[in-house]
Amino acid sequence: MIQVLNLAMPFFGLIALGFFTARFKAWRGTPIPESGLGWMNFFLIYIALPALFFRILAKTPLEKLNNVPFVAGTTLATSIVFVLGFAYVMLRSKGHMRHATVAGVCAAYGNIGYMGPGLAFSTIGPEAAVPVALIFCFDNILLFSLVPLLMALAGTERRSALSVLAEVTKKIVTHPFIVATVAGVISAFIQFDPPEMLDRLLGFLQSAAAPVALFTLGVTVALRMESFTALARVAASISPILALKLIVHPVLVILLLAALGRFETSWIYTAALMACLPPALNVFIIARQYDTWVEEASNAVLLGTVISVVTLTSVLYLVKNGLLPIHPF
């Protein structure tokens, strides 16, 4: 158990350090300006995390990237959880599709960009690189497509279907993570060997990605948090969504992968870890963008991150000790 805590606590410790730093600055009357996070987020999204994905995929044998059953299983699990979260809030809100869309994203989209890669690589090793990249790419394609289309159907955007489809396609093909992934696959295909100076630079950026991302996550959650009173007010309504994200999603991934065939143990472990991550900050960003379900989204990110200290650490313990039931049938 000490080994698992030694693995998990630095991740949650960095989040807590960012959170309490931001709260302390606010208490002292010198709050961190939200605009100050702009360059941190730019560094993460456009430089550090793309470098991580590129460097790892470029060194991966190409035959490992062509695993259609794995992609089908993990993406189907994400889709089902999205539908369940969407349906729950549609019923609860009496047909409010905008709220339901953000809730569906909250239930299905974990922190696979900030927390996922570092945690998976630290727990499982380099063999986690390919499944992490595949899950990231196809989950993002799925959700980046669903959100604007559903918001357009809900009447948020008065545009033609062709215009919405064009914007969705542009966002997918120009997203820096996906561009880096494609570049990494091409590099693996042509067996590109970068000069040592470039490889060392990419290595520095790769090492910086996880700690900067986790600290930034903590600061951002602190800035988004209204109060503990607001958290208590919405806790009951968001609890089923968090249960879908933290419990149902990883269980569903394991069941679907078991039904679709035999995969490497490291791949199933990686899929389970990625599925049980707490809701991503993108949930709040989407809520703000469409001005809907904002309070619930911000508090779901905070509460989900806190609860995942228990749920995610439990999954880590099962993975490290080979106790996760990856072949239930």
C-alpha positions in Angstrom: 0.0 0.0 0.0 2.9 2.4 0.8 4.1 1.9 -2.8 0.8 2.9 -4.2 0.6 6.0 -1.9 4.1 6.9 -2.9 2.9 6.8 -6.5 -0.5 8.5 -6.2 0.2 11.2 -3.6 2.7 13.3 -5.6 0.0 13.7 -8.3 -2.7 14.7 -5.8 -0.1 16.6 -3.8 0.7 18.8 -6.8 -3.0 19.5 -7.3 -3.4 20.3 -3.6 -0.3 22.6 -3.7 -1.8 24.5 -6.6 -5.2 24.7 -5.0 -4.0 25.9 -1.6 -1.5 28.3 -3.1 -4.3 30.0 -5.0 -6.6 30.0 -1.9 -3.8 31.4 0.3 -3.1 34.2 -2.2 -6.8 35.1 -2.2 -7.0 35.0 1.6 -4.0 37.4 1.7 -5.9 39.8 -0.6 -3.6 39.3 -3.5 -5.5 36.7 -5.6 -3.8 35.1 -8.6 -5.4 36.8 -11.7 -7.1 34.2 -13.9 -5.5 35.8 -16.9 -2.1 34.8 -15.4 -2.9 31.2 -16.2 -3.1 31.9 -19.9 0.6 31.3 -20.6 0.7 28.2 -18.4 -2.2 26.7 -20.3 -0.7 27.7 -23.6 2.6 26.0 -22.6 0.7 22.8 -21.6 -1.7 22.5 -24.5 0.5 23.7 -27.3 4.1 22.7 -26.2 4.6 20.3 -23.3 1.8 17.8 -23.7 2.2 17.6 -27.5 5.9 17.0 -27.0 5.0 14.1 -24.7 2.7 12.5 -27.1 5.0 12.9 -30.1 8.1 11.7 -28.4 6.5 8.5 -27.0 4.6 7.6 -30.2 7.6 8.3 -32.4 9.4 5.5 -30.6 6.5 3.0 -30.7 6.5 0.1 -33.2 3.8 0.9 -35.8 2.0 -2.4 -35.6 0.9 -1.6 -32.0 -1.0 1.4 -33.2 -3.4 -0.6 -35.3 -5.7 -2.0 -32.6 -9.3 -1.5 -33.8 -11.0 -3.7 -31.1 -9.3 -1.7 -28.3 -10.4 1.6 -29.8 -13.9 0.3 -30.3 -14.2 -0.9 -26.7 -12.8 2.2 -25.0 -14.7 4.6 -27.3 -17.9 2.7 -26.9 -17.6 2.8 -23.1 -17.1 6.6 -23.2 -20.2 6.9 -25.5 -22.4 4.8 -23.2 -21.4 6.8 -20.1 -22.0 10.0 -22.0 -25.5 8.8 -22.9 -26.3 7.8 -19.3 -25.2 11.2 -18.0 -27.1 13.0 -20.7 -30.2 10.9 -20.1 -30.1 11.5 -16.3 -30.0 15.3 -16.6 -32.5 15.3 -19.4 -34.9 13.6 -17.0 -34.0 15.7 -14.0 -34.2 19.0 -15.9 -37.3 18.0 -17.8 -35.7 18.1 -21.2 -33.0 20.8 -20.9 -30.6 19.6 -23.6 -27.9 22.1 -23.0 -27.6 21.1 -19.3 -27.7 17.4 -20.3 -24.9 17.8 -22.9 -22.5 19.3 -20.4 -23.5 16.7 -17.8 -22.8 14.0 -20.4 -19.3 15.3 -21.0 -18.8 15.5 -17.2 -19.7 11.8 -16.9 -17.6 10.7 -19.8 -14.6 12.9 -20.1 -11.9 12.4 -17.5 -8.7 14.3 -17.0 -6.9 12.3 -19.7 -4.7 15.2 -20.8 -3.4 16.6 -17.5 -3.4 13.6 -15.2 -3.7 10.6 -17.5 -0.3 10.3 -19.3 1.9 10.9 -16.2 -0.1 8.6 -14.0 -0.3 5.8 -16.6 3.4 6.0 -17.4 4.4 6.1 -13.7 2.2 3.2 -12.9 2.5 0.9 -15.9 5.5 2.1 -17.8 6.3 2.9 -21.4 3.9 0.2 -22.6 1.1 2.5 -21.6 2.0 5.1 -24.2 0.1 3.7 -27.2 -3.2 3.0 -25.3 -3.1 6.4 -23.7 -2.6 8.1 -27.1 -5.4 6.0 -28.7 -7.9 6.7 -25.9 -7.0 10.4 -25.9 -7.4 10.9 -29.6 -10.7 9.0 -30.1 -12.3 10.2 -26.9 -11.5 13.8 -27.9 -12.8 13.2 -31.5 -16.0 11.8 -30.0 -16.7 14.5 -27.5 -15.5 17.4 -29.7 -18.0 16.2 -32.3 -20.9 15.6 -30.0 -20.9 18.9 -28.0 -21.3 21.4 -30.8 -23.8 19.2 -32.7 -26.0 18.7 -29.6 -25.7 22.4 -28.7 -26.8 23.3 -32.3 -29.8 20.9 -32.0 -30.6 22.6 -28.6 -30.9 25.9 -30.4 -27.8 27.5 -28.8 -26.2 28.1 -32.1 -28.3 29.5 -35.0 -26.1 28.1 -37.8 -26.5 25.5 -40.5 -25.5 21.9 -40.0 -22.8 22.3 -42.6 -21.3 25.3 -40.7 -21.3 23.4 -37.5 -19.8 20.3 -39.1 -17.0 22.4 -40.7 -16.1 24.0 -37.4 -16.1 20.6 -35.6 -13.8 19.1 -38.3 -11.4 22.1 -38.0 -11.2 21.8 -34.2 -10.4 18.1 -34.4 -7.7 18.3 -37.1 -6.0 21.4 -35.7 -6.0 20.3 -32.0 -2.4 20.3 -30.9 -2.7 16.9 -29.1 -4.1 15.3 -32.2 -1.6 17.0 -34.5 1.3 15.8 -32.2 -0.2 12.3 -32.2 -0.4 12.2 -36.0 3.2 13.5 -36.3 4.3 10.8 -33.9 2.7 8.1 -35.9 4.2 9.4 -39.1 7.6 9.5 -37.4 7.2 5.9 -36.2 6.2 4.9 -39.8 9.3 6.5 -41.4 11.5 5.6 -38.4 12.6 9.2 -38.0 15.5 9.6 -35.6 15.6 13.2 -34.4 19.0 14.9 -33.7 20.2 14.5 -30.1 19.7 18.2 -29.3 16.0 18.1 -30.5 15.4 14.8 -28.7 16.8 16.3 -25.4 14.6 19.4 -25.8 11.5 17.2 -26.3 12.6 15.2 -23.3 12.7 18.3 -21.1 9.3 19.3 -22.3 7.9 15.8 -21.7 9.2 15.8 -18.1 7.6 19.2 -17.5 4.2 18.3 -18.7 2.8 16.4 -15.8 3.9 18.6 -12.8 3.0 21.8 -14.6 -0.4 20.4 -15.6 -1.3 19.2 -12.1 -0.3 22.4 -10.4 -2.2 24.4 -13.0 -5.2 22.1 -12.4 -5.1 22.9 -8.7 -4.9 26.6 -9.2 -7.6 26.7 -11.8 -10.0 24.7 -9.6 -9.4 27.1 -6.7 -10.1 30.1 -8.9 -13.3 28.5 -10.3 -14.6 27.5 -6.8 -17.3 29.8 -5.5 -17.6 28.5 -2.0 -18.1 25.4 0.1 -21.7 26.5 0.5 -22.2 26.3 -3.3 -20.5 23.0 -3.4 -22.9 21.6 -0.8 -25.9 23.0 -2.7 -25.1 21.1 -5.8 -23.4 18.0 -4.4 -26.6 15.8 -4.4 -27.5 16.7 -8.0 -23.9 15.9 -9.4 -23.3 12.8 -7.3 -24.8 10.4 -9.9 -22.7 12.0 -12.6 -19.6 11.5 -10.5 -20.6 7.9 -9.8 -20.8 7.4 -13.6 -17.4 8.9 -14.1 -15.4 7.4 -11.2 -17.1 4.0 -10.9 -19.3 3.0 -13.9 -16.9 4.1 -16.6 -13.9 2.0 -15.5 -16.1 -1.0 -14.8 -17.7 -0.7 -18.3 -14.3 -0.4 -20.0 -13.1 -3.6 -18.4 -16.3 -5.5 -19.3 -16.3 -4.3 -22.9 -12.6 -5.1 -23.5 -13.2 -8.5 -22.0 -16.1 -9.1 -24.4 -14.2 -7.9 -27.5 -11.1 -10.1 -27.2 -7.8 -10.7 -25.4 -5.6 -7.6 -24.9 -2.3 -7.1 -23.3 -2.7 -6.7 -19.5 -0.9 -3.4 -19.6 -3.5 -2.1 -22.1 -6.5 -3.1 -20.0 -4.8 -1.6 -16.9 -4.2 1.7 -18.8 -7.8 1.8 -20.1 -9.1 1.3 -16.5 -6.9 4.0 -15.1 -7.8 6.5 -17.9 -11.5 5.7 -17.3 -11.5 6.3 -13.6 -9.9 9.8 -13.8 -12.0 12.7 -12.4 -13.8 15.1 -14.7 -11.5 17.3 -16.8 -11.3 21.1 -16.6 -12.6 21.1 -20.2 -16.1 20.3 -18.7 -16.1 23.7 -17.0 -14.7 25.4 -20.1 -17.5 24.0 -22.2 -20.1 25.0 -19.6 -18.7 28.6 -19.6 -18.5 28.7 -23.4 -22.3 27.8 -23.7 -23.2 29.5 -20.4 -25.0 26.5 -19.1 -24.7 24.1 -16.1 -21.7 26.3 -15.0 -22.1 26.0 -11.2 -22.6 22.2 -11.4 -19.6 21.8 -13.8 -17.1 23.7 -11.7 -18.1 21.9 -8.5 -18.1 18.5 -10.3 -14.5 19.1 -11.2 -13.6 20.0 -7.6 -15.6 17.3 -5.9 -14.6 14.6 -8.5 -10.9 15.4 -8.0 -11.3 15.1 -4.2 -13.3 11.8 -4.3 -10.8 10.4 -6.8 -8.1 10.5 -4.1 -10.0 7.4 -2.8 -11.3 5.8 -6.0 -8.2 6.3 -8.2 -5.8 5.2 -5.4 -7.9 2.1 -5.0 -7.6 1.3 -8.7 -3.9 2.0 -8.5 -3.6 -0.5 -5.6 -5.4 -3.2 -7.6 -3.3 -2.5 -10.7 0.0 -2.6 -8.8 -0.9 -5.8 -7.1 -2.4 -7.5 -10.1 -5.8 -7.8 -8.4 -7.9 -5.9 -11.0 -10.4 -8.4 -12.5 -9.6 -7.8 -16.2 -11.0 -11.2 -17.4 -14.5 -11.4 -15.8 -15.9 -13.8 -18.4 
